[in-house]
Every structure is written in C-alpha cells, then in structure tokens.
Amino acid sequence: MSASAQNTGRAAMDGSVHEGSAAAMLELGRRVLAAQPFSVLLGARLVAFGPEGAELELPITETLRQQYGFVHGGVVGYLADNALTYAGGAALGTEVVTAEYKINYLRPALGERLVARSAVLHAGRNQAVCRCDVFVAGDRGETLCAVAQGTIVRLSQGRTQADREGSAADGAPSMNSRSAR
C-alpha cells in the first residue's frame, strides 16, 4: 500500500477524514479482511464498518459444524474476535490486535449465517474495551447465540509481523486480527 493510501486509511480509521469517510472506512475494512487468509477461508464478509462499530457475517456451511450439528464454538469465537478488533480499530487506528477476550455461548448456533455486531464501550489512547453480540440468522430472523467482550490494543508504531520478519508487505493493509498473545 502506498504511503498516501496508508495515511488515508489511518485517517479514515481514526475518524479524522471528512464526513464522506464511511465508505472509505468500509472499503479499507474489506481490504483488511481480504488480507486475512483464515477469514477468506471461512467466507467472512464485512457488511458495516464505521466509528460506531462493525458488523461481520459468515455463511454457515457443513464444514463449520461440530458433531451435534451446531456451529463449532471456535468459529463463533473467531467471528466475535474479528468483530471486536474491527470496533477497536475504528477507535484506535489501523494497527491493532486483540489483547484478550471473553465469550459466553448462550445457545447453539443453528441457522443459515452468523452475524457479529461490535461496538466500543470505552477507548483510551492505546486500548479499547469492546463488546460484540453474535447472532445466528435464518428464516425466523436473528437469535442471540453468544456475547463477547475484549480489549483491543494499538501495536507499537511500525511493529506489524511483516516489519518484524522483514518481508515485503506491499499492498497488505495493516489492520489485523492477530492475537497479541
């Protein structure tokens, strides 16, 4: 990504771009998701992204189910983690990771798709506490199946994995959902 594109992306993420930035934030968020191989493998889609939070969707396929036919808890956890990170990224800037999160599974996820909606509860300069509700959606509407809360932290300036490994990351957006652990 060019320096000007990175600066535009960072400005869109921290809300310092003019009012027309909602579309720019969503486009940046979609590029970030497309740069996450695991998200691509699962088929996740970013449907909303802005200063108020994020919404991700994931179609439920047979390969995502566990032995009882429910969506595997790890898949629900992945979607919550990624949605939390997007919300935190909107508040803190592009280079953020999950420091920790907790999830409560409320009921089995049975339906056509998962929908995760996240928002920031509180943001400081270097970390944001975010909340996410995960719904299972189908013919009968949406049903809450999990709730999560997590702490999203800003990475040290210029300390992405590509920087640490010395690899060329041209064209790769810098917001990610890698765990800080």
LOPASE-549996 format. One record per residue (C-alpha): y, x, z. Coordinates in steps of 0.5 Angstrom, whole numbers, padded with zeros to 4 digits, always signed. Layout:
N
YXZ;...
//
This chain:
181
+0000+0000+0000;+0007+0003-0002;+0012+0005+0004;+0016-0001+0002;+0010-0006+0002;+0008-0004+0009;+0015-0004+0011;+0016-0011+0008;+0009-0013+0011;+0011-0011+0018;+0018-0014+0018;+0014-0021+0016;+0009-0020+0022;+0015-0019+0027;+0019-0025+0024;+0025-0020+0022;+0025-0023+0015;+0029-0028+0012;+0026-0036+0013;+0022-0035+0007;+0017-0031+0010;+0012-0036+0012;+0009-0035+0005;+0010-0027+0006;+0006-0027+0012;+0000-0032+0010;+0000-0027+0004;+0000-0021+0008;-0006-0024+0013;-0010-0026+0007;-0010-0019+0004;-0012-0016+0011;-0018-0021+0011;-0020-0019+0005;-0020-0012+0007;-0025-0013+0013;-0032-0013+0010;-0035-0017+0015;-0030-0022+0014;-0031-0022+0007;-0039-0022+0008;-0038-0028+0012;-0034-0032+0008;-0028-0033+0013;-0021-0036+0010;-0014-0035+0013;-0011-0042+0012;-0005-0041+0016;-0001-0035+0019;+0006-0035+0022;+0010-0034+0028;+0007-0040+0031;-0001-0037+0031;-0006-0037+0026;-0012-0042+0023;-0018-0039+0020;-0024-0043+0017;-0031-0041+0016;-0036-0045+0012;-0043-0046+0016;-0049-0043+0012;-0056-0043+0014;-0056-0035+0015;-0051-0036+0020;-0055-0041+0025;-0060-0039+0030;-0067-0041+0032;-0065-0048+0034;-0060-0050+0028;-0054-0048+0032;-0048-0043+0029;-0050-0037+0032;-0045-0035+0038;-0044-0029+0035;-0041-0032+0029;-0037-0037+0034;-0034-0031+0038;-0033-0027+0031;-0028-0032+0029;-0025-0033+0035;-0024-0026+0036;-0021-0025+0029;-0016-0031+0030;-0014-0028+0037;-0012-0022+0033;-0008-0025+0028;-0004-0029+0033;-0003-0023+0037;-0001-0019+0030;+0004-0024+0029;+0008-0023+0035;+0007-0015+0036;+0007-0013+0029;+0001-0011+0024;-0002-0005+0027;-0006-0009+0033;-0013-0009+0036;-0017-0013+0041;-0017-0010+0048;-0021-0016+0051;-0023-0023+0050;-0027-0028+0054;-0030-0034+0050;-0033-0041+0053;-0038-0044+0049;-0037-0052+0050;-0042-0055+0046;-0047-0053+0040;-0043-0052+0033;-0047-0057+0028;-0043-0058+0022;-0040-0056+0015;-0035-0051+0018;-0032-0047+0024;-0024-0048+0025;-0021-0043+0029;-0013-0044+0031;-0010-0039+0036;-0003-0038+0039;+0001-0033+0043;+0001-0035+0051;+0005-0029+0052;+0008-0023+0049;+0011-0017+0051;+0013-0010+0047;+0006-0007+0047;+0001-0013+0048;+0000-0021+0047;-0004-0025+0051;-0007-0031+0046;-0011-0037+0046;-0016-0040+0041;-0020-0046+0040;-0026-0046+0036;-0028-0053+0033;-0034-0055+0028;-0032-0060+0023;-0036-0064+0019;-0036-0072+0016;-0034-0074+0023;-0028-0070+0024;-0027-0064+0029;-0030-0063+0035;-0028-0057+0040;-0034-0052+0041;-0031-0046+0044;-0025-0044+0047;-0023-0036+0048;-0017-0032+0051;-0016-0025+0049;-0011-0019+0050;-0009-0016+0043;-0005-0009+0044;-0001-0005+0039;-0004+0001+0036;+0000+0008+0037;+0004+0009+0032;+0000+0011+0026;-0007+0011+0029;-0011+0007+0025;-0018+0009+0023;-0016+0011+0016;-0011+0016+0019;-0016+0019+0025;-0021+0020+0019;-0016+0023+0014;-0019+0018+0009;-0014+0015+0004;-0013+0008+0005;-0008+0007+0000;-0008-0001-0002;-0011-0003+0005;-0007-0007+0010;-0006-0004+0017;-0007-0010+0021;-0014-0011+0023;-0019-0014+0028;-0023-0008+0030;-0024-0008+0037;-0021-0003+0042;-0027-0001+0046;
//
